Amino acid sequence: MENLIVAIAKGLVDDKDAVNVTVDPPAEDGSVVYHLHVAADDMGRVIGKQGRIAKAIRTVVRASANKAGVKAVVEID
């Protein structure tokens, strides 16, 4: 899952070295929270107009996690 998030984010940003994903331990309900960190200048590119790109990233990751039988949440920091 981390590799998927990093691959998507690196395709969107200018500063590819600043892309970082941290993972929280699974919660009681089994969901895993992934925190996407990008450079401050690239934050707008990852979020997109009215949050459309961020929503698309979350949808792709949720679909991939669902296929693997896991519940995943993406937070953009």
N, CA, C and O atoms as a Tinker XYZ file with bonds, in Angstrom:
   308  protein
     1  N      0.827000   -1.188000    0.000000    73     2
     2  CA     0.000000    0.000000    0.000000    64     1     3
     3  C      0.876000    1.259000    0.000000    63     2     4     5
     4  O      0.590000    2.231000   -0.699000    81     3
     5  N      1.951000    1.220000    0.800000    73     3     6
     6  CA     2.834000    2.386000    0.865000    64     5     7
     7  C      3.415000    2.699000   -0.501000    63     6     8     9
     8  O      3.486000    3.861000   -0.901000    81     7
     9  N      3.837000    1.650000   -1.226000    73     7    10
    10  CA     4.440000    1.855000   -2.545000    64     9    11
    11  C      3.458000    2.467000   -3.517000    63    10    12    13
    12  O      3.842000    3.287000   -4.352000    81    11
    13  N      2.201000    2.084000   -3.425000    73    11    14
    14  CA     1.165000    2.646000   -4.286000    64    13    15
    15  C      0.992000    4.138000   -4.017000    63    14    16    17
    16  O      0.922000    4.935000   -4.953000    81    15
    17  N      0.925000    4.513000   -2.753000    73    15    18
    18  CA     0.744000    5.920000   -2.385000    64    17    19
    19  C      1.946000    6.749000   -2.831000    63    18    20    21
    20  O      1.784000    7.845000   -3.368000    81    19
    21  N      3.149000    6.225000   -2.606000    73    19    22
    22  CA     4.362000    6.940000   -3.001000    64    21    23
    23  C      4.417000    7.102000   -4.516000    63    22    24    25
    24  O      4.778000    8.172000   -5.006000    81    23
    25  N      4.071000    6.072000   -5.256000    73    23    26
    26  CA     4.101000    6.142000   -6.719000    64    25    27
    27  C      3.124000    7.191000   -7.247000    63    26    28    29
    28  O      3.457000    7.951000   -8.156000    81    27
    29  N      1.944000    7.230000   -6.688000    73    27    30
    30  CA     0.956000    8.221000   -7.124000    64    29    31
    31  C      1.440000    9.630000   -6.788000    63    30    32    33
    32  O      1.372000   10.529000   -7.626000    81    31
    33  N      1.926000    9.821000   -5.567000    73    31    34
    34  CA     2.347000   11.153000   -5.122000    64    33    35
    35  C      3.555000   11.647000   -5.912000    63    34    36    37
    36  O      3.614000   12.822000   -6.275000    81    35
    37  N      4.518000   10.768000   -6.182000    73    35    38
    38  CA     5.715000   11.198000   -6.930000    64    37    39
    39  C      5.360000   11.611000   -8.345000    63    38    40    41
    40  O      6.069000   12.424000   -8.938000    81    39
    41  N      4.303000   11.088000   -8.893000    73    39    42
    42  CA     3.856000   11.500000  -10.215000    64    41    43
    43  C      3.218000   12.878000  -10.231000    63    42    44    45
    44  O      3.057000   13.478000  -11.294000    81    43
    45  N      2.857000   13.378000   -9.072000    73    43    46
    46  CA     2.161000   14.666000   -8.999000    64    45    47
    47  C      3.056000   15.831000   -8.592000    63    46    48    49
    48  O      2.798000   16.970000   -8.981000    81    47
    49  N      4.103000   15.566000   -7.815000    73    47    50
    50  CA     4.870000   16.640000   -7.182000    64    49    51
    51  C      6.138000   16.978000   -7.953000    63    50    52    53
    52  O      6.585000   16.212000   -8.808000    81    51
    53  N      6.715000   18.150000   -7.635000    73    51    54
    54  CA     7.998000   18.569000   -8.200000    64    53    55
    55  C      9.157000   18.028000   -7.363000    63    54    56    57
    56  O     10.147000   17.541000   -7.911000    81    55
    57  N      9.034000   18.112000   -6.037000    73    55    58
    58  CA    10.093000   17.663000   -5.123000    64    57    59
    59  C      9.830000   16.207000   -4.734000    63    58    60    61
    60  O      9.213000   15.930000   -3.705000    81    59
    61  N     10.301000   15.293000   -5.562000    73    59    62
    62  CA    10.023000   13.872000   -5.358000    64    61    63
    63  C     10.738000   13.303000   -4.127000    63    62    64    65
    64  O     10.295000   12.303000   -3.563000    81    63
    65  N     11.839000   13.935000   -3.711000    73    63    66
    66  CA    12.575000   13.458000   -2.535000    64    65    67
    67  C     11.825000   13.734000   -1.238000    63    66    68    69
    68  O     12.094000   13.087000   -0.226000    81    67
    69  N     10.898000   14.672000   -1.248000    73    67    70
    70  CA    10.168000   15.040000   -0.035000    64    69    71
    71  C      8.959000   14.138000    0.219000    63    70    72    73
    72  O      8.326000   14.240000    1.270000    81    71
    73  N      8.636000   13.266000   -0.720000    73    71    74
    74  CA     7.478000   12.382000   -0.560000    64    73    75
    75  C      7.826000   11.290000    0.448000    63    74    76    77
    76  O      8.826000   10.586000    0.304000    81    75
    77  N      6.983000   11.163000    1.468000    73    75    78
    78  CA     7.219000   10.196000    2.526000    64    77    79
    79  C      5.865000    9.689000    3.023000    63    78    80    81
    80  O      4.904000   10.451000    3.131000    81    79
    81  N      5.808000    8.391000    3.322000    73    79    82
    82  CA     4.583000    7.800000    3.851000    64    81    83
    83  C      4.910000    7.114000    5.167000    63    82    84    85
    84  O      5.822000    6.290000    5.237000    81    83
    85  N      4.159000    7.455000    6.211000    73    83    86
    86  CA     4.287000    6.768000    7.493000    64    85    87
    87  C      2.999000    6.005000    7.758000    63    86    88    89
    88  O      1.925000    6.387000    7.294000    81    87
    89  N      3.125000    4.930000    8.507000    73    87    90
    90  CA     1.984000    4.053000    8.752000    64    89    91
    91  C      1.742000    3.939000   10.243000    63    90    92    93
    92  O      2.666000    3.681000   11.013000    81    91
    93  N      0.489000    4.134000   10.649000    73    91    94
    94  CA     0.095000    3.912000   12.041000    64    93    95
    95  C     -0.204000    2.433000   12.236000    63    94    96    97
    96  O     -0.600000    1.753000   11.290000    81    95
    97  N     -0.020000    1.929000   13.447000    73    95    98
    98  CA    -0.409000    0.539000   13.697000    64    97    99
    99  C     -1.918000    0.358000   13.490000    63    98   100   101
   100  O     -2.683000    1.309000   13.647000    81    99
   101  N     -2.342000   -0.847000   13.140000    73    99   102
   102  CA    -3.776000   -1.078000   12.900000    64   101   103
   103  C     -4.624000   -0.732000   14.130000    63   102   104   105
   104  O     -4.246000   -1.018000   15.266000    81   103
   105  N     -5.763000   -0.118000   13.876000    73   103   106
   106  CA    -6.693000    0.237000   14.953000    64   105   107
   107  C     -7.484000   -1.004000   15.359000    63   106   108   109
   108  O     -7.323000   -2.079000   14.781000    81   107
   109  N     -8.336000   -0.832000   16.359000    73   107   110
   110  CA    -9.146000   -1.948000   16.852000    64   109   111
   111  C    -10.076000   -2.513000   15.774000    63   110   112   113
   112  O    -10.350000   -3.713000   15.748000    81   111
   113  N    -10.554000   -1.645000   14.892000    73   111   114
   114  CA   -11.447000   -2.113000   13.830000    64   113   115
   115  C    -10.687000   -2.676000   12.633000    63   114   116   117
   116  O    -11.302000   -3.081000   11.646000    81   115
   117  N     -9.361000   -2.707000   12.709000    73   115   118
   118  CA    -8.543000   -3.283000   11.650000    64   117   119
   119  C     -8.107000   -2.299000   10.587000    63   118   120   121
   120  O     -7.424000   -2.684000    9.638000    81   119
   121  N     -8.484000   -1.039000   10.721000    73   119   122
   122  CA    -8.099000   -0.053000    9.711000    64   121   123
   123  C     -6.667000    0.426000    9.953000    63   122   124   125
   124  O     -6.217000    0.545000   11.093000    81   123
   125  N     -5.973000    0.694000    8.862000    73   123   126
   126  CA    -4.603000    1.183000    8.909000    64   125   127
   127  C     -4.604000    2.590000    8.327000    63   126   128   129
   128  O     -5.170000    2.823000    7.259000    81   127
   129  N     -3.966000    3.535000    9.033000    73   127   130
   130  CA    -3.908000    4.921000    8.576000    64   129   131
   131  C     -2.531000    5.183000    7.974000    63   130   132   133
   132  O     -1.505000    4.960000    8.616000    81   131
   133  N     -2.526000    5.660000    6.728000    73   131   134
   134  CA    -1.293000    6.026000    6.033000    64   133   135
   135  C     -1.227000    7.541000    5.984000    63   134   136   137
   136  O     -2.178000    8.188000    5.546000    81   135
   137  N     -0.113000    8.116000    6.428000    73   135   138
   138  CA     0.094000    9.563000    6.412000    64   137   139
   139  C      1.036000    9.905000    5.268000    63   138   140   141
   140  O      2.189000    9.475000    5.259000    81   139
   141  N      0.548000   10.674000    4.306000    73   139   142
   142  CA     1.350000   11.108000    3.169000    64   141   143
   143  C      1.918000   12.481000    3.474000    63   142   144   145
   144  O      1.176000   13.424000    3.752000    81   143
   145  N      3.241000   12.588000    3.420000    73   143   146
   146  CA     3.929000   13.855000    3.666000    64   145   147
   147  C      4.587000   14.307000    2.368000    63   146   148   149
   148  O      5.311000   13.540000    1.733000    81   147
   149  N      4.334000   15.551000    1.978000    73   147   150
   150  CA     4.960000   16.145000    0.801000    64   149   151
   151  C      5.483000   17.525000    1.177000    63   150   152   153
   152  O      5.163000   18.045000    2.246000    81   151
   153  N      6.286000   18.115000    0.300000    73   151   154
   154  CA     6.805000   19.462000    0.533000    64   153   155
   155  C      5.646000   20.456000    0.556000    63   154   156   157
   156  O      4.610000   20.241000   -0.073000    81   155
   157  N      5.839000   21.528000    1.280000    73   155   158
   158  CA     4.779000   22.535000    1.421000    64   157   159
   159  C      4.376000   23.121000    0.067000    63   158   160   161
   160  O      3.202000   23.419000   -0.153000    81   159
   161  N      5.340000   23.289000   -0.840000    73   159   162
   162  CA     5.032000   23.853000   -2.154000    64   161   163
   163  C      4.196000   22.909000   -3.013000    63   162   164   165
   164  O      3.486000   23.353000   -3.914000    81   163
   165  N      4.277000   21.621000   -2.740000    73   163   166
   166  CA     3.556000   20.627000   -3.529000    64   165   167
   167  C      2.218000   20.219000   -2.925000    63   166   168   169
   168  O      1.506000   19.396000   -3.501000    81   167
   169  N      1.873000   20.775000   -1.791000    73   167   170
   170  CA     0.639000   20.392000   -1.110000    64   169   171
   171  C     -0.589000   20.651000   -1.991000    63   170   172   173
   172  O     -1.508000   19.833000   -2.023000    81   171
   173  N     -0.609000   21.755000   -2.687000    73   171   174
   174  CA    -1.735000   22.084000   -3.557000    64   173   175
   175  C     -1.882000   21.117000   -4.708000    63   174   176   177
   176  O     -2.999000   20.815000   -5.131000    81   175
   177  N     -0.756000   20.622000   -5.225000    73   175   178
   178  CA    -0.799000   19.664000   -6.326000    64   177   179
   179  C     -1.400000   18.336000   -5.873000    63   178   180   181
   180  O     -2.124000   17.688000   -6.630000    81   179
   181  N     -1.100000   17.930000   -4.634000    73   179   182
   182  CA    -1.595000   16.654000   -4.133000    64   181   183
   183  C     -3.065000   16.754000   -3.743000    63   182   184   185
   184  O     -3.817000   15.794000   -3.911000    81   183
   185  N     -3.476000   17.900000   -3.229000    73   183   186
   186  CA    -4.871000   18.064000   -2.819000    64   185   187
   187  C     -5.760000   18.348000   -4.028000    63   186   188   189
   188  O     -6.848000   17.783000   -4.139000    81   187
   189  N     -5.314000   19.204000   -4.920000    73   187   190
   190  CA    -6.084000   19.514000   -6.123000    64   189   191
   191  C     -7.207000   20.489000   -5.861000    63   190   192   193
   192  O     -7.468000   20.870000   -4.720000    81   191
   193  N     -7.865000   20.888000   -6.927000    73   191   194
   194  CA    -8.970000   21.832000   -6.800000    64   193   195
   195  C    -10.127000   21.158000   -6.083000    63   194   196   197
   196  O    -10.590000   20.091000   -6.485000    81   195
   197  N    -10.578000   21.787000   -5.037000    73   195   198
   198  CA   -11.683000   21.312000   -4.205000    64   197   199
   199  C    -11.440000   19.891000   -3.690000    63   198   200   201
   200  O    -12.388000   19.158000   -3.406000    81   199
   201  N    -10.154000   19.504000   -3.570000    73   199   202
   202  CA    -9.814000   18.207000   -3.003000    64   201   203
   203  C    -10.051000   17.020000   -3.912000    63   202   204   205
   204  O    -10.119000   15.883000   -3.444000    81   203
   205  N    -10.178000   17.268000   -5.198000    73   203   206
   206  CA   -10.498000   16.174000   -6.121000    64   205   207
   207  C     -9.376000   15.157000   -6.244000    63   206   208   209
   208  O     -9.637000   13.954000   -6.276000    81   207
   209  N     -8.131000   15.619000   -6.312000    73   207   210
   210  CA    -7.018000   14.681000   -6.444000    64   209   211
   211  C     -6.855000   13.878000   -5.159000    63   210   212   213
   212  O     -6.618000   12.671000   -5.207000    81   211
   213  N     -6.979000   14.538000   -4.012000    73   211   214
   214  CA    -6.877000   13.834000   -2.730000    64   213   215
   215  C     -7.968000   12.777000   -2.628000    63   214   216   217
   216  O     -7.717000   11.668000   -2.156000    81   215
   217  N     -9.164000   13.110000   -3.064000    73   215   218
   218  CA   -10.267000   12.146000   -3.032000    64   217   219
   219  C     -9.986000   10.975000   -3.956000    63   218   220   221
   220  O    -10.298000    9.834000   -3.615000    81   219
   221  N     -9.402000   11.236000   -5.120000    73   219   222
   222  CA    -9.073000   10.168000   -6.059000    64   221   223
   223  C     -7.993000    9.251000   -5.494000    63   222   224   225
   224  O     -8.066000    8.032000   -5.654000    81   223
   225  N     -6.989000    9.832000   -4.832000    73   223   226
   226  CA    -5.938000    9.025000   -4.199000    64   225   227
   227  C     -6.557000    8.123000   -3.142000    63   226   228   229
   228  O     -6.255000    6.931000   -3.084000    81   227
   229  N     -7.407000    8.680000   -2.319000    73   227   230
   230  CA    -8.059000    7.888000   -1.261000    64   229   231
   231  C     -8.909000    6.765000   -1.860000    63   230   232   233
   232  O     -8.932000    5.654000   -1.330000    81   231
   233  N     -9.605000    7.049000   -2.960000    73   231   234
   234  CA   -10.455000    6.042000   -3.588000    64   233   235
   235  C     -9.619000    4.889000   -4.144000    63   234   236   237
   236  O     -9.982000    3.725000   -3.969000    81   235
   237  N     -8.511000    5.198000   -4.807000    73   235   238
   238  CA    -7.655000    4.154000   -5.378000    64   237   239
   239  C     -7.057000    3.297000   -4.268000    63   238   240   241
   240  O     -7.029000    2.071000   -4.375000    81   239
   241  N     -6.582000    3.938000   -3.205000    73   239   242
   242  CA    -5.973000    3.194000   -2.102000    64   241   243
   243  C     -7.025000    2.352000   -1.391000    63   242   244   245
   244  O     -6.756000    1.206000   -1.033000    81   243
   245  N     -8.203000    2.895000   -1.183000    73   243   246
   246  CA    -9.271000    2.139000   -0.523000    64   245   247
   247  C     -9.671000    0.931000   -1.355000    63   246   248   249
   248  O     -9.919000   -0.141000   -0.803000    81   247
   249  N     -9.736000    1.085000   -2.668000    73   247   250
   250  CA   -10.090000   -0.031000   -3.547000    64   249   251
   251  C     -9.010000   -1.113000   -3.520000    63   250   252   253
   252  O     -9.315000   -2.305000   -3.478000    81   251
   253  N     -7.770000   -0.694000   -3.543000    73   251   254
   254  CA    -6.666000   -1.653000   -3.483000    64   253   255
   255  C     -6.635000   -2.380000   -2.144000    63   254   256   257
   256  O     -6.396000   -3.587000   -2.091000    81   255
   257  N     -6.877000   -1.649000   -1.073000    73   255   258
   258  CA    -6.895000   -2.259000    0.259000    64   257   259
   259  C     -8.068000   -3.213000    0.399000    63   258   260   261
   260  O     -7.934000   -4.281000    0.998000    81   259
   261  N     -9.205000   -2.840000   -0.144000    73   259   262
   262  CA   -10.389000   -3.693000   -0.082000    64   261   263
   263  C    -10.143000   -5.005000   -0.815000    63   262   264   265
   264  O    -10.585000   -6.066000   -0.375000    81   263
   265  N     -9.438000   -4.922000   -1.927000    73   263   266
   266  CA    -9.113000   -6.124000   -2.683000    64   265   267
   267  C     -8.194000   -7.034000   -1.879000    63   266   268   269
   268  O     -8.265000   -8.257000   -1.997000    81   267
   269  N     -7.322000   -6.428000   -1.050000    73   267   270
   270  CA    -6.406000   -7.199000   -0.211000    64   269   271
   271  C     -7.054000   -7.609000    1.110000    63   270   272   273
   272  O     -6.436000   -8.313000    1.909000    81   271
   273  N     -8.282000   -7.178000    1.345000    73   271   274
   274  CA    -8.983000   -7.536000    2.575000    64   273   275
   275  C     -8.600000   -6.692000    3.763000    63   274   276   277
   276  O     -8.728000   -7.136000    4.904000    81   275
   277  N     -8.132000   -5.482000    3.520000    73   275   278
   278  CA    -7.691000   -4.576000    4.580000    64   277   279
   279  C     -8.476000   -3.278000    4.456000    63   278   280   281
   280  O     -8.936000   -2.929000    3.368000    81   279
   281  N     -8.629000   -2.569000    5.556000    73   279   282
   282  CA    -9.268000   -1.267000    5.530000    64   281   283
   283  C     -8.170000   -0.205000    5.655000    63   282   284   285
   284  O     -7.406000   -0.212000    6.620000    81   283
   285  N     -8.092000    0.699000    4.687000    73   283   286
   286  CA    -7.018000    1.699000    4.664000    64   285   287
   287  C     -7.597000    3.105000    4.584000    63   286   288   289
   288  O     -8.612000    3.346000    3.930000    81   287
   289  N     -6.925000    4.025000    5.267000    73   287   290
   290  CA    -7.295000    5.437000    5.271000    64   289   291
   291  C     -6.049000    6.235000    4.942000    63   290   292   293
   292  O     -4.983000    5.966000    5.496000    81   291
   293  N     -6.160000    7.217000    4.045000    73   291   294
   294  CA    -5.024000    8.058000    3.673000    64   293   295
   295  C     -5.256000    9.459000    4.216000    63   294   296   297
   296  O     -6.299000   10.067000    3.977000    81   295
   297  N     -4.274000    9.959000    4.947000    73   295   298
   298  CA    -4.310000   11.337000    5.439000    64   297   299
   299  C     -3.142000   12.076000    4.815000    63   298   300   301
   300  O     -2.026000   11.558000    4.778000    81   299
   301  N     -3.386000   13.269000    4.329000    73   299   302
   302  CA    -2.358000   14.067000    3.688000    64   301   303
   303  C     -1.911000   15.143000    4.662000    63   302   304   305
   304  O     -2.688000   16.013000    5.054000    81   303
   305  N     -0.643000   15.067000    5.044000    73   303   306
   306  CA    -0.080000   16.019000    6.004000    64   305   307
   307  C      0.900000   16.942000    5.321000    63   306   308
   308  O      1.479000   17.815000    5.968000    81   307
